[in-house]
Amino acid sequence: MKDIVLDAAAWSTKDDVYDAFFLAVGAPEWHGRNFDALRDSIAGGSINQVEAPYRLVFKNYDKISGEAIGMADDFIDLIHELAAEGCPVEVCAQASGSGGSKRARIQQSRLDDMEAEFEQSLIAVLKECADGRWGLFGQNEELEEHRYLHWPAAEDLRLRAQQIHILRAEFGQPNSVVERFVHYCSLRGANVPGEPKLARAFLDELGI
């Protein structure tokens, strides 16, 4: 996967972020300056000269100022969302110094909050699945019956797990609970127990 390095040292406006990205990927002049347009061009393809797979590297991330701070963080979140949905893109934020910056610590704090919310939701959803509800691990996604098993809380949990998995790869060691959940979601085949049994087994692993 190739790296696309964006030097963020002088970013202070939203346009600074857009200009740097558009120049790096060879975006057309008519490219929209909003996140819907970014999503379309990155995930949809056939718009920019440089297309995925690639990894965006925000160099001098700690020197971003003004409204570009929120824009850059939202852009990073978008890349994580696209990656969780299967788009072959990654993002890495690099501080200018050798030590951890304040904003890097803030990102770590956000990750900690995401993991706490994930684990709190996980227990309730696992218990509901263990009691007989299907749709948590996505075993029947390819079947017609899947539309009758729509479970927003389970779908949100799977998306959060993928986001945390990606963030952990960037900011720290894997989260063992998230990795086990991702593993259970990957199990397929005629000999794999049904979702309620898998949920019960996961709860047992967690000592619940």
C-alpha positions as CSV (number, residue, x, y, z in Angstrom):
1,M,0.0,0.0,0.0
2,K,1.5,3.3,-1.1
3,D,1.8,6.3,1.3
4,I,0.4,9.7,0.4
5,V,2.2,12.2,2.7
6,L,0.4,15.4,3.4
7,D,2.5,18.1,5.3
8,A,0.0,19.6,7.8
9,A,2.4,22.1,9.4
10,A,0.8,25.2,7.8
11,W,-2.8,24.1,7.8
12,S,-5.1,26.6,9.5
13,T,-8.3,26.6,7.3
14,K,-10.5,23.9,5.9
15,D,-9.4,24.8,2.4
16,D,-5.8,24.1,3.4
17,V,-6.8,20.5,4.1
18,Y,-8.8,20.1,0.9
19,D,-6.1,21.8,-1.2
20,A,-3.4,19.5,0.2
21,F,-5.4,16.3,-0.4
22,F,-6.7,17.3,-3.8
23,L,-3.2,18.1,-5.0
24,A,-1.8,14.8,-3.7
25,V,-4.5,12.7,-5.4
26,G,-4.9,14.7,-8.5
27,A,-8.5,15.6,-7.9
28,P,-10.4,17.5,-10.6
29,E,-11.1,21.2,-10.2
30,W,-14.9,20.5,-9.8
31,H,-14.4,18.2,-6.8
32,G,-16.8,19.2,-4.0
33,R,-15.5,20.5,-0.7
34,N,-17.6,18.4,1.6
35,F,-17.4,15.0,3.2
36,D,-20.0,13.4,0.9
37,A,-17.9,14.4,-2.1
38,L,-14.7,13.0,-0.4
39,R,-16.5,9.7,0.4
40,D,-17.7,9.4,-3.2
41,S,-14.2,10.1,-4.7
42,I,-12.3,7.9,-2.3
43,A,-14.6,4.9,-2.0
44,G,-16.3,5.2,-5.4
45,G,-13.2,5.8,-7.5
46,S,-13.0,7.0,-11.1
47,I,-12.7,10.7,-10.0
48,N,-9.2,11.3,-8.7
49,Q,-6.0,10.4,-10.6
50,V,-4.6,8.5,-7.6
51,E,-7.1,5.9,-6.3
52,A,-7.1,3.5,-3.4
53,P,-5.4,1.5,-2.1
54,Y,-3.3,4.0,-0.2
55,R,-2.4,5.3,3.2
56,L,-2.8,8.9,4.1
57,V,0.0,10.2,6.3
58,F,-0.7,13.5,8.1
59,K,2.8,14.8,8.8
60,N,3.3,17.4,11.5
61,Y,-0.2,16.7,12.7
62,D,0.4,18.5,16.0
63,K,1.1,21.8,14.2
64,I,-2.4,22.1,12.7
65,S,-4.2,25.2,13.8
66,G,-7.5,27.1,13.6
67,E,-10.5,25.5,11.9
68,A,-8.2,23.0,10.2
69,I,-7.9,21.1,13.5
70,G,-11.5,19.9,13.4
71,M,-11.4,19.4,9.6
72,A,-8.4,17.2,9.9
73,D,-9.8,15.1,12.7
74,D,-13.1,14.7,10.9
75,F,-11.2,13.6,7.8
76,I,-9.3,11.0,9.8
77,D,-12.7,9.7,11.2
78,L,-14.0,9.5,7.6
79,I,-11.0,7.4,6.5
80,H,-11.5,5.1,9.5
81,E,-15.2,4.7,8.6
82,L,-14.4,3.9,4.9
83,A,-11.8,1.4,6.0
84,A,-14.3,-0.3,8.4
85,E,-16.7,-0.5,5.4
86,G,-14.0,-2.4,3.4
87,C,-12.4,0.5,1.4
88,P,-8.7,-0.2,1.1
89,V,-7.5,3.0,2.7
90,E,-5.6,3.8,5.9
91,V,-4.6,6.9,7.7
92,C,-1.7,7.8,10.0
93,A,-1.2,11.0,12.0
94,Q,2.5,11.8,12.8
95,A,3.6,14.5,15.3
96,S,6.6,16.7,14.5
97,G,8.5,15.7,17.6
98,S,9.7,12.4,19.0
99,G,7.4,12.5,22.0
100,G,3.6,12.2,22.1
101,S,1.8,15.5,21.5
102,K,-1.2,16.8,23.4
103,R,-3.5,16.1,20.5
104,A,-2.2,12.5,20.1
105,R,-3.1,12.0,23.8
106,I,-6.6,13.4,23.0
107,Q,-6.9,10.9,20.2
108,Q,-5.9,8.1,22.6
109,S,-8.5,9.4,25.1
110,R,-11.2,9.2,22.3
111,L,-10.2,5.7,21.6
112,D,-10.5,4.8,25.3
113,D,-14.0,6.3,25.3
114,M,-14.9,4.3,22.2
115,E,-13.7,1.1,23.8
116,A,-15.6,1.7,27.0
117,E,-18.8,2.3,25.1
118,F,-18.2,-0.7,22.9
119,E,-17.7,-3.1,25.9
120,Q,-20.7,-1.7,27.7
121,S,-23.0,-2.2,24.7
122,L,-21.4,-5.6,23.9
123,I,-22.6,-7.3,27.1
124,A,-26.2,-6.3,26.6
125,V,-26.3,-7.3,23.0
126,L,-24.5,-10.6,23.8
127,K,-27.1,-11.5,26.4
128,E,-29.9,-10.7,24.0
129,C,-28.3,-12.9,21.4
130,A,-27.7,-15.7,23.9
131,D,-31.4,-15.6,24.7
132,G,-32.2,-16.5,21.1
133,R,-32.0,-13.4,18.9
134,W,-30.1,-13.7,15.6
135,G,-28.1,-11.1,13.7
136,L,-25.2,-10.2,16.0
137,F,-22.4,-12.0,14.2
138,G,-23.7,-11.6,10.7
139,Q,-23.9,-15.3,9.9
140,N,-27.0,-14.9,7.7
141,E,-26.1,-11.8,5.9
142,E,-26.1,-13.5,2.5
143,L,-29.5,-15.1,3.0
144,E,-32.9,-13.7,2.1
145,E,-33.9,-14.0,5.7
146,H,-31.3,-11.4,6.7
147,R,-33.8,-8.6,6.1
148,Y,-36.0,-10.0,8.8
149,L,-33.1,-10.1,11.2
150,H,-32.3,-6.4,11.0
151,W,-30.7,-5.4,14.4
152,P,-29.4,-1.9,14.4
153,A,-27.6,-2.3,17.8
154,A,-25.7,-5.3,16.5
155,E,-24.8,-3.6,13.2
156,D,-23.5,-0.6,15.1
157,L,-21.5,-2.8,17.4
158,R,-19.8,-4.5,14.4
159,L,-19.0,-1.1,12.9
160,R,-17.5,0.1,16.2
161,A,-15.4,-3.0,16.5
162,Q,-13.9,-2.4,13.0
163,Q,-13.2,1.2,13.8
164,I,-11.5,0.3,17.1
165,H,-9.6,-2.4,15.4
166,I,-8.3,0.1,12.9
167,L,-7.5,2.7,15.4
168,R,-5.7,0.3,17.7
169,A,-3.5,-0.7,14.8
170,E,-2.5,3.0,14.6
171,F,-2.4,4.1,18.2
172,G,-1.6,1.0,20.3
173,Q,-1.9,-2.7,21.0
174,P,-4.9,-4.7,19.9
175,N,-7.9,-4.7,22.2
176,S,-8.4,-8.4,23.2
177,V,-12.2,-8.1,23.6
178,V,-12.6,-6.4,20.3
179,E,-10.4,-8.9,18.5
180,R,-12.4,-11.8,20.0
181,F,-15.6,-10.2,18.8
182,V,-14.2,-9.7,15.3
183,H,-13.1,-13.3,15.4
184,Y,-16.6,-14.5,16.3
185,C,-18.0,-12.4,13.5
186,S,-15.7,-14.1,11.0
187,L,-16.8,-17.6,11.8
188,R,-18.7,-19.3,9.0
189,G,-19.5,-22.8,7.8
190,A,-21.7,-25.8,8.4
191,N,-20.0,-26.8,11.6
192,V,-20.1,-23.4,13.2
193,P,-22.6,-23.2,16.1
194,G,-25.5,-20.9,15.8
195,E,-25.3,-17.3,16.9
196,P,-27.0,-17.8,20.3
197,K,-24.5,-20.5,21.2
198,L,-21.6,-18.3,20.1
199,A,-22.9,-15.5,22.2
200,R,-23.1,-17.8,25.2
201,A,-19.6,-19.0,24.6
202,F,-18.3,-15.4,24.4
203,L,-20.1,-14.5,27.6
204,D,-18.4,-17.4,29.3
205,E,-15.0,-16.2,28.0
206,L,-15.8,-12.8,29.6
207,G,-16.8,-14.5,32.9
208,I,-20.4,-13.4,32.7
